[in-house]
Amino acid sequence: MKRILLTLTVSCLTLGAWAQDTDYTYYAEMLSRNNYYGTARSVALGNAMTALGGDLGSVGINPAGSAVNSFGQITITPAMLFQSTDAAWSSGSAGAYSAPQGTFHPKFNLPNAGAVVAFYSDGRSSVKYVTVGFLVNTTNTFLNYSTSRGENDATSFLGNLAAQASVLPQNSWYDDIWSAYDTGQIYEYGPEGSGRYAGSNQMINNAETFCYVPGALNQTFVHSTYGTKSDIIMNMGFNINDTFYFGFNLGLPTAKYRRTYGFYESAVTPVSFPVNLVDKNGAHVGVEGEPTTYYKSSSNISKLEAEANGVYGKFGFIWLPTKSLRIGAAIQTPSSLTIEEQYSYDANTYYENSRYDGSLRDPYSDGDGYRLRTPYIVNAGLAYTFGGFGLISADYELTDYSVMKYTDLDRNYMAADSWSGTNQCNHLFRGVSHSLRAGLEIKPIPELSLRAGYSLVTSPERYAYDYNGAVVTASNWNSNIGTALTDFRYVKSNTAAYSLGIGFSSSGPFFADAAVRLTKYPTQHFSPYYFDEFPVYDKNGSMVDAGIPDITFDRKIVDVVLTFGWRF
């Protein structure tokens, strides 16, 4: 088994090791999606606020909401988020998954803070008053932490990279393959120029015709994301004769996102993984014919930090055809987000003989900035109030993700569009998402409000069939293959949220609200390998259909929200 002794250091992983171009479709959806927070009242009512208004949590949903009340408000809303994820691992040998491994992570948040001021007219105009507001509302959280593990005796992460190097000409290698090759994580075996590559924890058969994993590996994948997306909103609302309200928002969305992927694998029995090293001159390191050392473990960690800032406009109205019935609607333009990214890498290898241990740390480096056009959003709502005894409210919201589009910051219009394939993938495999929200409020006494809410959001993800009847998704579609696609369908994958709340209103300016919300996200599948299709051999040279890890994630978030407010 040949292995060139270059640095005895595991290579760092580029972002590409866990993010194919088509995965930018998911990335665009993640940065575009709204999971509204706002005040405790709006959260408790399921954010069914389009036709209600009168609350600073409603202003981000319908700008006319600021004009419903004839007084100014100041609110601040602290919150605690409790995220839990159950992750189950399958190595593919029998399609069975391990018992789910649960993780739990709390986080403090401030989902709402702001103020609205009312300016009254002279009484001779149909405009009763004008409101001006400035507020910040959280629109999504990226909190997600999970750990999953399993045993694999068929494939390794390093072998996965080597397999891809073996089927691609060197002039089309991805950056992560070049990094692996340059540092000795993968190497060429057989005659020079044979184009066959193996991973550092693989063995080569005597005829040097294939490579295989010689023993069992314990594999662990750690996935963590942090950050929030919020809208900084400058609002103006108008009250027309206490029956029609309309308003405008200038929104400045801002997002911070941090993601860490860590892949760890270790030999269950290191003696099963002999390492025979030769230096660059072909001389054996150690005693000829005997292993130099034995592979123990390796770790590969990729980190991404991203910051996005943009701008959008929003217009909305609320109409009261009767004293009790309310009708509302709003439309939001696509946002233009500017995204800046930074990457870092950390990799380590450990052997039985620690003198050969190696590590590599690449500090943060700037990536290329780019722009993202997010979807437009249309929402409509109905509400009915029962005097001072309570209300019911229902919303519908449509978000069209097919219009998402990436562009370079310094685009040269004479050059080829580097995002054309990704944008085509966005258009094909992301469509319309529908959101239904409902809220109920009951006031047993004037000072006390009891609330409940529900929301359901459908996935915009789509799939299709090619002319052979095979399923094509964003993850296996290739813009270089001119395959005709037919019969597009939506993935049945919904996000549901359930909320309860209570409100207290004093006879003076102070009021307070509290809410608890449980959000259940759909089950997700994730492969920690970059390439999910490559040939796998056992030690006898027989191909096996196993060893490709697949992880399922079941994620929940519980929000505990408390709003303190003052009227003036």
C-alpha positions in Angstrom: 0.0 0.0 0.0 1.7 3.2 -1.2 1.3 6.5 0.6 3.4 9.6 -0.1 4.8 11.2 3.1 4.2 14.9 2.3 3.1 16.4 5.5 1.3 13.6 7.3 -1.5 16.2 7.8 -5.2 15.7 7.0 -6.3 18.3 4.5 -8.7 21.0 5.3 -12.1 20.8 3.8 -13.5 23.5 1.5 -17.0 24.6 1.7 -17.7 22.4 -1.3 -17.1 19.3 0.8 -20.6 19.8 2.3 -22.3 22.3 0.0 -22.8 21.5 -3.7 -23.9 24.3 -6.0 -27.4 23.0 -5.9 -27.4 23.2 -2.1 -27.4 27.0 -2.6 -31.0 26.5 -3.5 -31.6 25.4 0.1 -29.4 28.2 1.4 -31.4 30.8 -0.5 -34.7 29.4 0.9 -33.3 29.5 4.4 -32.2 33.1 4.1 -35.6 34.1 2.6 -38.0 32.2 4.8 -40.0 34.1 7.5 -40.9 32.4 10.8 -42.4 35.5 12.4 -41.8 36.3 16.0 -42.8 39.9 17.0 -44.6 40.5 20.3 -45.9 37.9 22.7 -49.5 38.8 21.6 -48.8 38.2 17.9 -46.9 35.0 18.7 -49.8 33.7 20.9 -52.3 34.5 18.1 -50.3 32.4 15.6 -49.2 35.7 13.9 -52.7 35.8 12.3 -52.4 39.6 12.4 -53.0 40.8 8.8 -56.5 42.1 9.5 -56.1 42.8 13.2 -53.2 45.3 13.6 -52.9 47.4 16.7 -49.8 45.6 17.8 -46.1 46.2 17.0 -45.7 42.5 16.2 -48.3 43.0 13.4 -46.5 45.9 11.7 -44.0 43.6 9.9 -46.9 41.5 8.6 -49.2 44.4 7.6 -47.8 48.0 7.7 -51.4 49.3 8.3 -51.4 47.7 11.7 -49.7 50.7 13.3 -52.6 52.9 12.5 -55.4 50.9 14.1 -54.7 52.3 17.6 -55.1 56.0 18.3 -52.2 56.1 20.8 -48.5 55.5 20.7 -46.7 52.4 22.0 -43.3 51.3 23.2 -42.6 47.6 23.5 -39.7 45.3 24.3 -39.9 41.6 24.1 -37.3 39.3 25.6 -37.5 35.6 24.8 -35.9 32.2 25.5 -35.6 29.6 22.7 -35.3 25.9 23.6 -34.2 23.8 20.6 -34.2 20.0 20.5 -33.2 17.7 17.7 -33.4 13.9 17.5 -30.9 12.6 15.0 -30.8 8.9 13.7 -27.9 7.4 11.8 -28.0 4.8 9.0 -24.9 3.4 7.3 -27.1 2.0 4.5 -26.3 -1.7 5.1 -29.8 -2.6 5.9 -31.6 0.7 5.6 -32.1 0.7 9.3 -31.6 3.7 11.5 -30.1 3.8 15.0 -32.1 4.9 18.0 -32.4 8.7 17.7 -29.9 10.7 19.7 -31.3 13.8 21.2 -29.6 17.1 21.8 -30.9 20.2 23.5 -29.8 23.8 23.3 -31.3 27.0 24.9 -30.7 30.6 23.6 -31.8 34.0 24.7 -33.3 36.3 22.1 -34.9 39.7 21.7 -37.5 39.2 19.0 -39.1 42.6 19.2 -38.4 46.2 20.3 -39.8 49.4 19.0 -42.1 52.4 19.2 -45.0 54.0 17.3 -46.0 57.6 17.7 -49.4 59.0 16.6 -49.8 62.5 15.1 -53.4 63.8 15.1 -54.9 65.9 12.3 -56.8 69.2 12.9 -60.2 67.3 12.8 -61.2 68.7 9.4 -59.5 66.0 7.3 -60.7 62.5 6.6 -57.2 61.4 7.9 -57.8 61.1 11.6 -54.1 60.6 12.5 -50.8 59.5 11.0 -48.5 57.0 12.8 -44.8 56.8 12.5 -42.9 53.8 13.8 -39.5 52.4 14.2 -39.0 48.8 15.3 -37.1 45.6 15.0 -38.8 42.2 14.6 -37.1 38.8 14.4 -38.3 36.9 11.3 -36.4 33.6 11.7 -34.0 31.7 13.9 -31.3 29.4 12.6 -30.7 27.7 15.9 -30.0 24.0 15.3 -27.6 21.7 17.0 -27.3 17.9 16.7 -24.9 15.0 17.0 -25.3 11.7 15.3 -23.0 8.6 15.1 -22.8 5.1 13.8 -20.4 2.3 12.8 -19.3 1.8 9.2 -17.2 -1.0 7.8 -17.8 -0.2 4.1 -16.8 3.4 3.4 -14.9 6.3 4.9 -15.2 10.0 4.5 -11.6 10.2 3.0 -12.4 7.3 0.7 -15.5 9.2 -0.5 -13.3 12.1 -1.7 -10.8 9.7 -3.3 -13.6 8.0 -5.2 -14.7 11.3 -6.7 -11.1 12.1 -7.7 -10.9 8.8 -9.5 -13.8 9.6 -11.8 -12.9 13.2 -12.6 -10.1 14.5 -14.7 -7.7 16.6 -12.7 -8.6 19.8 -14.5 -12.1 19.5 -13.1 -11.3 18.6 -9.5 -13.1 20.4 -6.8 -11.1 22.5 -4.3 -11.6 19.9 -1.6 -10.1 17.2 -3.7 -7.1 19.3 -4.6 -6.6 20.0 -0.9 -6.9 16.3 0.0 -4.4 15.4 -2.8 -1.9 18.1 -2.0 -1.7 17.1 1.7 -1.7 13.3 1.3 -5.3 12.7 2.5 -5.9 11.0 -0.8 -3.2 9.6 -3.0 -2.8 7.9 -6.4 -2.1 4.2 -6.5 -1.0 1.9 -9.3 1.1 3.1 -12.2 1.8 6.8 -12.2 -1.0 8.6 -14.1 -3.4 5.7 -13.6 -6.0 8.0 -12.2 -6.9 5.7 -9.3 -7.1 7.3 -5.9 -7.5 5.9 -2.3 -8.2 7.5 1.1 -5.7 7.5 3.9 -7.8 4.9 5.9 -8.3 2.6 3.0 -6.4 -0.5 1.8 -5.3 -1.4 -1.7 -5.6 -5.0 -3.0 -2.5 -6.8 -4.1 -3.3 -6.3 -7.8 -3.8 -2.6 -7.1 -7.1 -2.6 -8.9 -9.4 -1.4 -6.2 -9.4 0.0 -2.6 -11.6 -0.9 0.4 -12.0 -0.1 4.1 -10.1 -2.8 6.0 -12.1 -2.6 9.3 -14.9 -0.9 11.1 -14.9 2.9 11.7 -16.8 4.8 14.3 -18.2 7.8 12.6 -19.7 10.9 14.2 -21.2 14.0 12.5 -21.8 17.2 14.5 -24.0 19.8 12.9 -24.7 23.2 14.4 -26.1 26.5 13.1 -26.7 29.7 15.0 -28.0 33.1 14.2 -31.2 35.1 13.5 -32.8 37.1 10.7 -34.5 40.3 11.7 -36.2 43.2 9.9 -35.4 46.8 10.9 -38.7 48.6 10.0 -39.4 52.2 9.3 -43.2 52.5 9.2 -45.9 55.1 8.4 -49.6 54.4 8.8 -52.8 56.4 8.1 -56.3 56.2 9.7 -59.1 57.2 7.3 -62.3 57.9 9.2 -61.7 55.0 11.5 -62.8 52.5 8.8 -59.8 52.3 6.5 -56.2 52.0 7.4 -53.2 51.8 5.2 -49.4 51.9 5.7 -46.0 51.6 4.2 -42.8 49.9 5.4 -39.2 50.4 4.4 -37.7 47.2 5.6 -34.0 46.6 6.2 -33.5 42.8 6.7 -30.4 41.7 8.4 -29.2 38.2 9.1 -26.2 36.6 10.8 -25.6 32.9 10.3 -22.9 30.6 11.6 -22.6 27.0 10.6 -20.2 24.3 11.8 -19.9 20.8 10.3 -17.6 18.4 12.0 -17.0 14.8 10.7 -15.0 12.5 13.0 -14.0 8.9 12.3 -11.9 6.5 14.3 -10.8 2.9 13.9 -12.6 0.5 16.1 -9.5 -1.7 16.0 -6.5 0.4 14.8 -4.4 -2.8 14.0 -6.9 -3.3 11.1 -5.7 -0.1 9.5 -1.9 -0.5 8.8 -0.2 2.6 7.4 2.8 2.0 5.1 4.5 5.2 4.3 7.1 6.1 1.6 8.7 9.4 1.3 8.7 11.5 -1.9 11.8 9.7 -3.2 10.1 6.3 -2.8 12.1 5.2 0.2 10.2 3.3 2.9 9.7 5.0 6.2 10.5 2.5 9.0 11.2 -1.2 8.5 10.5 -2.4 5.0 7.6 -4.8 4.8 6.1 -3.8 8.1 3.5 -1.1 8.8 5.0 2.2 9.6 2.1 2.8 12.1 -1.7 2.3 12.4 -4.4 4.8 11.7 -6.4 5.7 14.8 -8.7 8.7 14.0 -9.2 11.9 12.1 -11.4 14.9 12.4 -12.5 17.5 9.8 -14.3 20.7 10.7 -15.6 23.3 8.3 -17.0 26.6 9.6 -18.9 29.3 7.7 -20.0 32.7 9.0 -22.3 34.8 6.8 -23.8 38.2 7.2 -26.6 39.5 5.0 -28.1 42.9 4.7 -30.8 44.2 2.3 -33.8 46.3 1.6 -37.5 45.8 0.6 -40.7 47.7 0.5 -44.2 46.7 1.8 -47.7 48.1 1.5 -50.8 47.0 3.3 -54.4 48.0 4.3 -57.1 47.1 6.8 -60.8 47.8 6.0 -63.7 47.7 8.4 -66.9 47.1 6.3 -68.7 46.7 9.6 -67.8 47.5 13.2 -66.9 43.9 13.9 -65.6 42.6 10.6 -62.0 43.4 9.4 -60.4 42.6 6.1 -56.7 43.1 5.5 -54.0 42.5 2.9 -50.4 43.3 2.2 -47.7 42.8 -0.4 -44.0 42.8 0.1 -41.4 43.3 -2.7 -38.5 40.9 -3.1 -35.5 41.9 -0.9 -32.1 42.6 -2.4 -29.7 40.9 0.0 -25.9 41.5 0.0 -24.2 38.5 1.5 -20.6 38.4 2.8 -19.0 35.1 4.0 -16.0 33.9 5.8 -14.6 30.3 6.0 -12.3 28.4 8.3 -11.1 24.9 8.5 -9.6 22.6 11.1 -8.4 19.1 10.5 -6.4 16.5 12.5 -5.1 13.0 12.1 -3.9 10.6 14.9 -1.8 7.5 14.5 -0.7 4.7 17.0 2.8 6.2 16.7 2.1 9.8 17.7 5.2 11.1 15.9 3.2 11.0 12.7 0.2 12.9 14.0 -0.7 16.0 12.0 -3.0 19.0 12.2 -3.9 21.9 10.0 -5.7 25.0 11.0 -6.7 27.5 8.3 -7.9 30.8 10.0 -10.9 32.7 8.7 -10.7 33.8 5.1 -13.1 36.0 3.2 -15.2 34.5 0.5 -16.6 36.2 -2.5 -19.6 38.5 -1.8 -22.8 38.1 -3.8 -26.4 39.2 -4.0 -29.6 37.3 -3.5 -33.0 38.3 -4.6 -35.6 36.9 -2.2 -39.2 36.0 -3.0 -42.1 38.4 -3.0 -44.8 37.9 -0.3 -48.6 38.4 -0.5 -50.8 37.9 2.5 -54.5 38.4 3.2 -56.6 38.1 6.4 -60.0 38.2 8.0 -60.9 38.9 11.6 -64.1 39.3 13.6 -64.3 41.0 16.9 -67.0 40.3 19.5 -67.2 43.7 21.2 -64.9 43.6 24.2 -65.3 39.8 24.7 -62.8 38.5 22.2 -61.9 37.9 18.5 -61.0 35.3 15.9 -58.6 35.9 13.1 -57.3 33.9 10.1 -54.5 34.7 7.6 -53.2 33.3 4.3 -49.8 34.0 3.0 -48.1 33.1 -0.3 -44.4 33.2 -0.9 -43.0 32.5 -4.4 -39.5 31.0 -4.0 -39.1 30.4 -7.7 -38.0 34.0 -8.3 -34.9 33.7 -6.0 -31.8 34.7 -7.9 -28.1 35.0 -7.2 -25.8 37.6 -8.8 -22.2 38.5 -8.3 -21.4 41.8 -6.6 -19.1 42.9 -9.4 -20.7 41.2 -12.3 -19.0 41.4 -15.6 -21.9 41.4 -18.1 -19.4 40.3 -20.9 -18.5 37.2 -18.9 -20.5 34.0 -18.3 -23.0 34.1 -15.5 -21.4 32.0 -12.7 -24.8 31.6 -11.0 -26.8 30.5 -14.1 -26.9 26.8 -13.0 -27.9 27.6 -9.4 -30.6 30.1 -10.5 -32.0 27.6 -13.0 -32.1 25.0 -10.1 -33.9 27.6 -7.9 -36.5 28.2 -10.6 -37.1 24.5 -11.3 -37.1 23.0 -7.8 -38.5 25.8 -5.7 -42.1 27.0 -6.1 -44.8 28.5 -4.0 -45.1 28.1 -0.3 -48.5 28.5 1.4 -49.0 29.6 5.0 -52.2 29.4 7.0 -52.5 31.1 10.4 -55.3 31.3 12.9 -55.8 33.0 16.2 -58.4 33.2 19.0 -58.6 35.7 21.9 -61.1 35.6 24.8 -61.4 38.3 27.5 -63.1 36.8 30.6 -62.5 40.2 32.3 -61.4 43.5 30.6 -57.9 43.3 32.1 -57.2 39.7 31.1 -56.9 38.1 27.7 -56.5 34.4 26.9 -55.1 33.5 23.5 -54.3 30.5 21.3 -52.9 30.2 17.8 -51.9 27.8 15.1 -49.9 28.1 11.9 -49.0 25.7 9.0 -46.4 26.4 6.3 -46.0 24.2 3.3 -42.7 23.4 1.7 -41.8 25.2 -1.6 -39.5 22.2 -2.5 -40.4 20.5 -5.8 -39.2 17.3 -7.6 -39.8 16.0 -11.1 -39.3 13.0 -13.3 -36.9 12.6 -16.3 -37.8 10.7 -19.5 -36.7 7.4 -17.9 -39.1 7.9 -15.0 -36.4 8.6 -12.4 -37.0 11.1 -9.7 -34.9 14.3 -10.1 -34.5 16.8 -7.2 -32.3 19.8 -6.6 -29.6 17.6 -5.0 -29.2 15.2 -8.1 -30.0 17.6 -10.9 -27.1 18.8 -13.1 -27.4 21.8 -15.4 -24.9 20.2 -17.7 -27.2 17.4 -18.5 -30.0 18.4 -20.9 -32.6 16.1 -19.4 -36.2 16.9 -20.1 -38.2 17.1 -16.9 -41.9 16.4 -16.5 -44.6 16.2 -13.9 -43.3 18.6 -11.3 -44.7 17.9 -7.8 -44.3 19.5 -4.4 -42.7 17.7 -1.5 -45.3 17.1 1.2 -43.4 18.6 4.1 -45.0 21.0 6.4 -43.9 23.1 9.4 -46.6 23.5 12.1 -46.7 25.7 15.2 -49.0 25.7 18.2 -49.2 28.7 20.6 -50.8 29.7 23.9 -50.7 33.1 25.6 -52.1 35.4 28.2 -52.3 39.2 28.4 -52.7 41.8 31.1 -53.8 45.4 30.5 -53.8 47.9 33.4 -55.9 50.9 33.7 -52.8 53.0 33.2 -50.2 52.9 30.4 -48.6 49.6 31.2 -49.5 46.3 29.6 -47.8 42.9 29.5 -48.2 39.7 27.4 -46.7 36.2 27.6 -46.7 33.4 25.1 -45.4 29.9 24.6 -45.0 28.4 21.1 -44.0 24.9 19.9 -42.8 24.7 16.3 -42.3 21.3 14.8 -40.2 21.1 11.6 -40.5 18.3 9.1 -38.1 15.4 9.1 -35.0 16.1 7.1 -32.5 13.7 5.5 -28.8 14.7 5.3 -25.8 12.9 3.9 -22.5 14.0 5.6 -20.6 12.8 2.6 -20.1 15.3 -0.3 -20.8 12.6 -2.9 -23.6 10.2 -2.3 -23.0 7.9 -5.3 -19.6 6.2 -5.7 -18.5 2.5 -6.1 -17.9 0.6 -2.9 -15.9 -2.6 -2.7 -15.3 -5.2 0.0 -11.9 -6.8 0.5 -12.8 -9.5 -2.1 -13.4 -6.9 -4.8 -17.2 -7.4 -4.9 -19.3 -4.2 -5.2 -21.6 -3.7 -2.3 -24.6 -1.4 -2.0 -24.0 -0.1 1.4 -22.0 2.3 3.5 -23.4 5.7 2.4 -24.4 7.4 5.7 -27.8 9.0 5.9 -29.0 11.0 8.9 -32.6 12.0 9.7 -33.2 15.1 11.8 -36.4 15.8 13.7 -36.2 19.3 15.1 -38.5 21.3 17.5 -38.2 24.7 19.0 -40.1 26.0 22.0 -40.3 29.8 22.4 -41.1 31.5 25.6 -41.9 35.1 24.9 -42.7 38.0 27.3 -43.6 41.5 26.2 -43.6 44.7 28.3 -45.4 47.7 26.8 -46.4 51.2 27.5 -49.0 53.4 25.8 -48.9 57.1 25.6 
